[in-house]
Amino acid sequence: DWNDCPEEELEHRMELFRDEDRVKGFDFECPPLMRLDLFHVGPGTYRLHWSFHHVLMEGWSAALVQAEVQQRYRCAFTKEPLELAEHRPYRDYITWIQEQDPKVAEAYWRNVLKGYEGATHLCVDQAPSDLHVPVDQFDGQVLTVSREKTAALKAFGKRHEVTLNTLVQGAWGLMLSAYTGQADAVFGSVVSGRSVPMNGVESIVGLFVNLLPTRVKVVPDQALVGWLQDFQKSQVEQRAFEHVGLAEVKAWSDIPAAKTMFETVVVFQNWTGDLTSTRWNDELTVEEVRGHHGSPGSPAAVVVIPADELVLGISYDLNRYTAADVETMLSCLRSLLESLSESETWKLRDLPLLKGDNHQLVVEGWNPSASEEATPLVVAE
């Protein structure tokens, strides 16, 4: 009961509680992997802290759980009969996975990763390491693409039948090529996992999201539109095998066991659910819903939120990247995305990856030893 706590002290207490709760984590030997804490913070006002391990569910499932709780609350309040929608059990998904032929998945992933030998470090990485090191200290930056430029980008994708997700991932792959000086770039992609051919999969509560490698091969003389369409085709083919765990995928590759597969991750938040302000009934309003997803897990995680103004963000390891370098990377990514709508007939080598002073910074400052041959795609002259 923090009913008599002053506002400033209340916020401090809540912040301390959230930090302690995150550090506490969850013990898999002591279920359930979920906690609910209710704080009385004022007359008729409460704060609910809901924490759970990600292995239980993701945002999609959390929305399903909240919707059912809301429905149960309303019916309990109004005394109306409770009629819940049917949900397929998560075990059906596990059964489906067990029915898949692992040899087919192995052949697919071996072919995708053939010849790839591990993560290449970005030229701005302050502490490159081939070993996976937990990200304990991190920060983030965000910027947006204007409404006009976002609309133009969406229109470009519609004309050429490529999704916004494809455009963003393709752009990040081209960025990695420029930042590493290599034509073969691999980054991690978070997939929803709900494209499995199963009726009612959208109603299942459980963890479906997965992290998998995405490989981009940059050929400077290839037409941009054709390259994007080929990239999207490869992503569609991957859907049949996106249920496979990352550890298995790595075991099927040529990457040494001690080496990481990739150093950056792209998260395209195409889930359109809502966990924000909701008026449950005349007596209860839920508002100011805030979430915290913890460490990005990767030295650099690009988070993209599709909206009228496209949101671009990077969460990064403070021991690996400086704020100034991340700001430049975000600016470069935005510039590249904005240029796509003007590039109908361009080849990859024509893309202006950087603008203004950033051109000289990357080409001469960040990668001074890279020759023209070693850097397959840099900035359009």
N, C-alpha and C positions, 0 to 999 in steps of 0.2 A: 504494500500500500504506500504509494508515493504521492498521495493526494495533496499533502501540505508542502511539497517540495517546490521551491522557486523555479521559474522557467529555465534560467541559465544553469542552475545546478541539475535540473531534470535532464537537460540535454547531455550534460557531462556524464551523469550516471548511466544514461542509456548507451552512450558511446562506449563507456567502460564495460558495460554488460555485454554489448555486441562483440567487443574485442575478446573478452574472456570466453564467450560462448564459441567463437570461431577457433580459438586456441584449444579449447576442450575437445573439439571434434567428436567423433563417434567411435565406440568400441564395437566391432563386429561380433564380439562374443556376448554382447549385452543388448539385445534388441529391446524396443524398436529403434531404428535409426532416425528418429524424429523427436523433436521437442517442441512443446508449446508453453510459453510463459506469458501470463497476463498481468499487466501493471495498471493499477488504478491511479490515474495522474490528474484527475480533476473531477468536479461535479458532473456525473453522467458521461465521463470521458475515460477511455481505457486505451492502452497500447498492447497489441498482441504481437509477440515475437515468435515467428514460426521458422524453425530451422530443421533441415533434413539433409541427409547425405545424398549426393547426386546419383548414387547407384540406385536409389529408389525411383526417381522420376526426374523429368526435365520440365521446362516451362509449359509445354503442351499438356502434360499430365497434371501439373499443378493447377492449371485452369479447370481441368475436368473435376479435380477434387474440390476446388473452391465452389464450382457450380453446384455440386451435389450438396455440400454443406449449406450453401445458400438456400437451396430448395428445401432441405430438411428443416432449416430454421423457419422459413416462411410457413410451412405446413404446421409446424409445432405452434407457431404464433397464431395462425388463423383457424387451427383445428381442421383444416382441409385434408382429405385423403392424400397420402404420399404415393405418388406414381413416378418411380425413378426410371430413367432410361437404362436399357440393358448395356452392359459393358462386357466385351470378351475378356476372359482372364488372360493374364500375362503368360501363363503357362502354355497357351496356344502358340504364342510367338516362339517360345523356347522349343516347343515340339517342331515347329516349322523349320527352325535353324538346324535341329538334329536330323531332319529329313533331307537336308541339302548334301550333295555330293562334294566332299572336301577336295577331291582331286580336280574337279572342274574349277573351283575357286583357286586352287593352287596354280593351275596352268595359266589362268587369267592374270594373277598378280605377278607370277614369274615373268610373263611376257611384258607387262607394264613396266616393271622395274629392271628389266634386263640391262646390264651394263652400268647401272647406277651404284656407286660405292659409298654413299653417305653424304651428310649435309655439308654444304659449302657455306662458309661464314660470310656475312655481309662485310663490306669493306669498312663500315663504321662501327663494327663490333669491338668494344673496348677490352673484352676478356674472352676471346673465343676458346671453346673447349669441345673436344669430341665426345666428352662424357655428359650424360644427363645430370644437370645440377638443378636442384629445386629452386624455384623463384620465390625468395622470401621477402625481398624488398622491391616493390613495384609501384609504378605510377601510370598515368594515362593522359592522353591528349585527344581532343575531338575538334573536328571542323565540319562544315557543311558545304554541299554543292548547291548553288543558287537554284531557286525554283525553275528559272528559265533553262539553265544548263541541265538540270535533272530531267525536265520534260524533253529536251532535245536528245538526251542520252537514251531515254526510254523509247522515243520515236525511232532512233537509229536501230535499236535492238528489234523493235517490232517490224521494221522494214526488212531486216535480214534474218528474222526468225531466230534470234538468239536472246536468251533471258538476261535480265539485269545481273543475276548471279554470275553468269558466264562472262559478262563484260568486266565485272569487278575482279573475278579470279584471273581472267586473262590479263588484265592490266597489272595485277600484282605479280604474275609470272614474268611479265616483261620488265617490271621494276627489278625483280630479283636478278634477271639476266644482266641488267645494267649495273647493279650494285655488286655483283660477284664476278663480272667479266666472263661469264660462261653461258653457252647457248642452251645448256641442259639445267633446268631449275626445278626443284621439288619443294613444295610446301605442304603443310598439313591443312586439311579441309574438314570442318565439322559438318556431318551430314545428318539429316533428320531421322533417317532409318525407317520412315513410315511409308516408303514406296514399295514395301513388300506386297506381293499379290495375295492379300488375305482380306476377305470381307470383314468389315468392322474394325480394321486396324486403327482407324482414327479414334475409336472409343476406348482403346486399351490404356490403362494406367500402368506405367512402367518406363524403364529406361530404354529408349530406342536410339538416341543420338550416338554417333560414333566418330572417331577421329581417324582419318585415313590419309595416305599420301596422294598428292596430286602432282603429276609430272607435266612440265611444260617444255617443249622443245622449240627454240626460237630459230627460224630461218629468215634472215634479214630480207631476202628477195621475195619472200612469199607474200601474196596479197593479204591484207589485214582481214577483210571480210571472210575470205575462204578459210583463213587460219582460225578465226573465231568460231566458224561453223564446224570445222573439224574438231576443235577443242570441245565444243558442246556435245558433239556426237560421242566422243570418248567418255564424257561425263555421264551421258545417258546409259552407255554400255556398262559403266561401273555400278549402276544401281542394283544390278542382279547379284553383286558381290560385296555390297557395302555393309553386310551384317558380320563380316569377318573381323575378328579382333586385330588390333594393330600389331600385337606381338607375333601373331601367326603370319601376318603379311611380311613383317621384317624377317622372320625365319625363312621365308621363301625367297628372299632377295640375296644379292651379293654383298650386302652391307655387313661389315664385321660386327660381331655381337656387342662390342664395347663402344661402337660409334652410333651417334644419333642419326635418325632418318632425315630430320629437317629441323630448322631453327626458327621458322616462323609458321604461324597458323592463321587461317582466314575463317572467320565466323560470319556467315551471312544470315542474319536473323529474319528468315522468311515466315516464321510463325506469327500469325496475326491475332492471336488471342489477347485477352485483356485482363490484367490483374489489378487494375487501378480503381479509382473511385467508383463505388457502386452504392446505390440507395437500396438497401435490402428490404426495408418497409418504412412505415411512417415513424417508427420508433428507433430505427438503427441505420446509421449511415457509415459506411466504411470509406475512408479517404486517406490520402498521403501514403499510399502503399510504396514502400521502398525495398529494393532488393540488393543483395551483395553476393557476388559469385566467387569471391576469394581470388587466389593467385591465378594469373593467366596460364600457368603451367608451362608455358613456352617463353623463351627470351623475348619474343615479340608476337603479339596476337592482334591481328587486324579485325576489328569488329565493324560490320556494316549494317546499318538499319535503313531499309527502304522506306522512303516517305516522300512527300511533295518536294522536300529539300533533303536530298540524300545525305545521311549522316555517316561520316568516316571517323573511326577512332583507332588508336593503337595503345594497347596496354603493354608496358615494357619493363624489363628487368633493369633496375637502377644501376646494377653492377656491370651491365653490358652496353647500355646506350645512354647518351646524354639527351637532355630535353631538347637541345638545339638540333641534334641530328634527327630526332623523331619528328620534330616540327617540319624539318626539311623533307623527310620521307612522306609525311602526310600531304604536304604541299605538292610534291612531285606526283603522288597518286591522284590527287584532285586534278592537276593540270593534264595528266594523261587521259583521265576519264572525260574531261571536258573537251578534249581534242578529238575524241572518237567520232562525234557527230559530224565532224568536218572532214572525215577521212574515208569517204566512200570508195575512192579509187587508189588509196595509198597502199604502199607496201610497208612491212614492219619497220624497215630502216628509216621511213619518212616520219615516224612518230616523234613528236617533240616531248620526250620524257621529262625534260626540265625547261624552265623558263627563266630568263634573266640571269641573275648572279648564280643561281643554282647550277647552271650548265658548267661553268668553270669550276665550281666547288667540287662536283662529283668527278668530272673528267680529270682535273689536274690535282685537286687537293686530296680527295679520298682515294684515288686510284692512280697515283702518279706513275707507277711502273707498268701499267697495263698498256700493251701495244694495241694498234688497230686490229691486228689479227686475233689477239687474245680477248678483245672485248667485242663480241658479235653484235651487240646492240647498245648504242649509247644515245646521244642526243642528236636530233636532226641538225645538220649544220645550217 
